Amino acid sequence: MRSYLTKRNRVLLGAALITVTAVALTGCGRASDTGNAAGGSGAAIDDKPATGTVELWAQGADGDKLPDMIAEFKKSNPDVEIELTKLPGDQFASKMTAAITAGTVPDLIFSYTEDQPALLNTDGFDPMPEGLVKEDDFFSAMWANSIVDDVQYGVPWYTYANVLIYRTDLAQEAGVAAAPKDWDELRTFAEDLKSNGVEFPLALAASYDKYTAAQVGVFAVQNGGSLLKADRSAWTINDPKNVEALEFWSGLIKDGLSSADGPQFLDTVPWSSQGKNAAIVDGGPWFASWFDDANGAGWGADHLAFVDNPTGPGGDQAATTGGGSWFVPKDAKNKDAAWKFSRFMSEPTSQVKWYELMHNMPALRAAWEDPALQGDPLLDAVHSALEHGVGQPNVSTWSQVGDILGKQIETVVRGDVSAQDALDAAQQQAESIGVGQ
């Protein structure tokens, strides 16, 4: 199976490599619900070949393969030189922020979606030039992630969406014939598997931090709610729809259908491989290859299915999504060539080439029509989920607010605090922090 990974998971794996063997992967994540916001407002970029020198800052494993794409770009742009600097992923945002403050920025960067709100909050980047690329060519959640005040700043590069991953063999043993399509069926699915001996049928994000908060946020969207107003002007954490979503999510744990204590990130594959869990709810596509790494080639094909997340009571769909986009700093010295490389990386052939190099999934809709992305059940599920992708709220204070919300969610799971009281408390704290505007 193919491999994919978010920025958060790269950092966790980097630490874990001291004691465990892990596979090197790539990816990232999160999106917003701003809808069809306006495009960029920068000066148009012509179709002439790029020239001069471009200083490009890269991070993570993506930087290892970018020279291949730079070589492709130079075939039609022979008079450009791209100087690539690779930085550690867990230091990239802080180093870039420092460079903006000091006026020592590169000409071009790519940023993972979860770092974009904080970086864009610095006011250190140029808007995307008008007409550089077309909004409708990209998945809406990925496009919306780099919009601030109705202005587009980033060119989407690659993306992913989470899906429901479940053990088909355990489901069959429990007499479950089909994947759960909505919340009611998800609960019934879990109850049937528990009755058949699976200790905790569902794996939820039980880390009680911003990642738990983000998953509950996905359930909120499935229920017609949202943690943040559509215009990103205020928190709506204690909205009744969100309260209902938390009641459902926490109820799965309270009723023994999911564990209050995990699986933690590196336990996810072992727990599901051993049959302690039977399904990963809103699970990242990178898990697919991890199961084969842990259990042998072909294990996933024999034991796993990948489907869209179950819908909420009203039929609303939602899945965590994220990826990476290209940005040009305001103080860049060669903006013209930087934007031209960004445009090149968003073209169908480049998107497919990058998928073949890194298995990072295209943010461009048309690239999914290529044969390289056909005939894979995982890719089929992810492609479907991308149409209703959501993610962590796209404001610079989300990391702080998300951790607060995650802690409040834990009080519901472990104590006698109601979902309403927990979200009221989180709302009060979030309002004191604001949305960073």
N, C-alpha and C positions, 0 to 999 in steps of 0.2 A: 504493500500500500504506500501511497504518497505521504509526504510529511509536511506539516504546516505548524507555525508557532507564533504566539503573540509576544509582544515585547515583555509583558509581565512574566510570561513563562520562560523566556530566555534568561531573565535575571535569576529566577528561581532555579533553573537548571544550571546556570553558571555556578551557583553556590553548591548545588547538589553534586556536581561532578567531582568534588573532593572525595566523596564516599560512594557514589554510585556511578554506573555507566549509563550515559544518556546519549541520545541521538541529536546531532546538530540540525536545527530547523529554523524556519523563519516565519514572519508575519506580523500581526498586531490587531488593536482594536477598539472601536466605539463609534457611535453616530448620533445625529440629532434629528429633531423633527421640525426643522424650520420650513419644510416644504419647498416650493419653487421660488427660492429667493433670487434676487437679481444677480447678474454675472459680474465680472470684474470691471474696473474702470480705468485700468492702465492704458498707455498708448499702444496702438496696434503693432504687431510684429510682422514683418514682411516674410516672404518665402525665399529670400536670398540665402546662400550658404552662411553658416555661422563662421565668425573669424575671431582671432585673438585668443586670450587665455581665460579659462573658466576655472576658478577654484571651487571644488565641490567637496562638501563635508558629508561623509557617509557614516553609518553606524551598523553594528551587528554583522551578521553573516551576509547581509545584502551587499556590503561593501566589498566582500571577497569576489563576487561575481560581476560587479559593475564594470570592470575593465573589458569584459566581453561585449557589453552594450556600447561602451565608449568606442570600441573598435568598429562596431557596426555604424555608429553615428559618423565617424570620421571618413567612412567610404564616400559619403555625399557631402561632407564638410571637411575637406582636407586641410584647410587653413586654420582650424581651431585646435587648441591644445587644452585638454581637461586634466587638471592636477587634482588627484583624488587623495583626500585625507580621511583615514578611518579612525573613528573614535569609539570608545566603549559605549554600548547602548544605555547603560544605567547612568552615564555621565553626560550624555549628549545634550539634554535640555538645559542643564545648568551651565555647561560650557558655551552653548549658543546664546543663552541669556547674558552671560558675562561678555561675550564678544559684541553683542548689540550695545551694551552699556559702554564698552570701551571703543566702539567704532572700528573694530577689527574683524568684521564679518567676512565670510566667504561670498562667492557669487551665487551659490545654489546649495540647497540642502533638501533632504527628504525627511519628513517627520512622521512618526507613527501617530495615529489618531488620538491616543490618550494624552500625548504631549501637546497637541495643537492648541487647545484653549489657553494654556499658560504662555506658550510662545507668542500667539497672536495678541495676547493681552499686553505685550511689550510695545505694541505699535511699531515694531521694527521691520515690517515686511511690506513690500509693494503689492497692490492689488494685481490679480491676474489680468493681463491685457485683454481688451475687448476682442472677441472673435478668435482667440487663440485655440480654444476647443469649445465644443458645444455641450451644454448642460444635459440635454436629453440623451446624449450618447453614453452617459454614465449612470450607475445605480444611484438613486436619489439620496440615500443615507450617506453614502461616501462623498458625494458632491457637497451636501449640506454641512458636512463636518468642518469645512474650512471657510465658512461664511461668518462674517462679523458685520452687523449693521447693514445687512442686505448687500454686502460687497464680497465677492469671491476672491480668496487669496491663494488657494492651492489648486494644483492640477492633480487630480486623482491618478494614482499609479497602480496599486493593487489593493485587493480587498478579500474579505472572507465573511462567512456568516455561520453562526452556531446552529446545531441541529440536535434532534433527539437521537441518541445512540443506544441501541438496546441489544441484549443477548437473545437472538432468535431461538437458540436451543432451549434456554430456560423458559422462554415464553411458551414454546410448544409443549414442554413438559408440564406446564401449568394449565394447558388447554386454551391458551390465548392464541387466537387465530390471526389477529390483525393488530397493527400498531394503533395506539390511542390517538384519536383525532381531536379531542377536546378535553377540558379539565375533568369532567365527569368520567370519561373513559380512562384518563390517566390514573385517577384514584382507583377505579375498578381494576385496571391493569396491575397496579401495585398491590392491591388487596389479594388478587388471585395468586400473584407470585409469592407473596408472604405466606399465604395459606399452603403453598407448595414447598416451603422451606427456605426461601430466600430471606435472609435476616433483615436487610434494609433494601428493598427493591429499587428505590430511587436515590441516585446520587445528586444532591443539591450543593450549592456553593455555601458551605457552612463554615466560612472563615471569619464571618462577622466583622467585615471591613467594607471598603468601598466596592469590592467585587461581589460580596453578598448583596449590598445595596443595589448594585447594578442589575443583578439577576432579579431581585424583587421588582426593580423598575421595569424589566421586561414583562414580568407577570402583570404589572400595573397596566402596561400598554395593551396586553392581551385582554384586559378587563375594561378597556376604554379610558384608562386614566393616563397620568404622566406625572413625573416628579417635578417638572418644570413647566412654566407657561410656554406656549408655542413661540412667543417672541423673546424668550429667555430673560424676561424682566423680573421674575419673582418665582420663588419656590412654591410648589403645590403639593408638598409631601403628604399632608394629612387630608387630601381630597378623599371623599367617601369611596371612590373607585379604587384608590390605592389601599385604603384600609381593608376593603374586601379582598384585594389581591394578597395582602400580607396574611390575612386570616386563612386563606386557602393554602398559601405556601407554608406557613408555620404549622398548620394543621397536619400536613403530611409528615412533619417531624414528630409532633406531639402524639400522633396516632401510630408511631412506630414504623411508618412506611419509608422513612429516611432517617439517617442518624444525625443527632445534634452535634456530633463530634467529627464529622468528616463525610467523605474522604477529603483529607487535605490534598493539595495539588499532586504531589508525587505518589500519593496512595491511590489515586483514581484508577489507574490501570490494574494494579494488584487486586484491589477490592472487586472490580468487575471481572477480572480474570478468574478469581477464586470463587465467584458466585455470591460474594457478600452483597454486592449490588447487582442489579440486572439491567439498569438503564441509567445513562447520564443525561440529565435534563439540561437543555441548552448547552450541549457539549461542543467544545472546539474541534474543528476538523483535524487538527494535529494528532488527536488521540488515535486516529485510524492506524497510522503507521506504528504508533507506540505499542499497540496490541501485538502486532507482528514482531516487533523487536523483542518484546517480552516473552512471547509464546511460540515463535517460529513463523516463517513465511507461510502465508495462506490462512493463518488462524482467523484473522478478521473476516475473510470472505466466507469462512465456514460457520462463524459464530455471531456475526454482527449485522445489523441493519441500520440504515441512516434515513431518517425521515424528518419532515418539517416538525417543529415544535407544535404541541397541541394548542388549539385555539381557546380563547376565553369563552365565557357564557354567551356573549353576543356574536361570536364568530370572528373576533378580531385576532389577527396574526401578528406575531412579533418574534424576532430573534436577534440576539446580540451580533453586532457586526463591527468591523473595523478595518484597518489597513494602513496604507501609507500614501502620502501626497508630496508633491514638489513645491518648494517655496523659494522666492527670491528676496533677499533682504533689501531694505531701502537703500542702504549704503553700498550695495554691490557695485563693482567697477565695470562688469561686463554683463549687464542685464539682458541685452539682446541675445547673446549666445546662450545664456542660462535658460531663458524662456524657450529658445529653439530646441534645446536638449530636452526640456520638460515636455514640449509638444511631441517630439520624436518618441519619447518613452510612453506616450499615451496612444500611439498609433496601433492599429490591430496587429500588425506583424511584430512589433516590439513587445506588445502585451503577451502574445503567444510565445515569443522567444524567451521572455522572462519567466513565464510559467514553466517552460521546458528546462530552464536553467535552475530555478529555485522552487518550483511548484507553488509559487505565490499566485493566487487566482486573480484574473483580470478584473479591473474596475470598469473596463469598457465593455458594454453589452455585446457589441459585435464580435469581440474576440472569443466569446463563448460558443460561437458557431463553428469554430475551427475543429477539425477532427481530433486534435490533440486533447480536447476537453469533452469528448463524447464517450459514452459507453461505460462510465464509471458511476456506480450508485451513489458514492459519496458526493461526487461533483454534481450529480443531478439534484441531490437534496440541498446542497449549498446554493446552487444556482436558483432554486425555487425560493429558498429562505432569504436571499439577497433582495428580493422584491419587497420584503417587509422588514428590512433590517432596522434596528434601533440600537442604542447603546447608552453609555454614561452621558449624563447631561453635559452639553457643550458649553460650559462656563469654566472660568479659571479657578473657581473655588470648589469645584466638584470633589477633588481629592479630600479636602478637609471635611466637607459636608457628608461625603459618602462614607467616610470612616465613622463619623458621628451616627449616621443612620444605621450602619452595620452594627454598632454597639447597641443601639436601641432595639434592633431586630432580635439580638441575642436575649434581651430581657423578656421578650415575648416567648421565645422558644424555651428558655430555661426557668423562667419565673412565672409569677402570676400577673404580669403586666399585660393589659389588653393591647391589641393592635392599635386601637384608637389612641390610647394613652401614649404608647410608644411613638407613634407618628406625630402626635401633638407635641411631644417633647422634642423630637427631631426638627419639627417645623419651627419651633420657637428658637432653637439654636441656629438653624439655617438662616432664619431671618436676621439674626444678629450678625451673621457673617456676610450675608448678601450674595450677589451673583458676580461680583468682580467688575462691574461696569462703572 
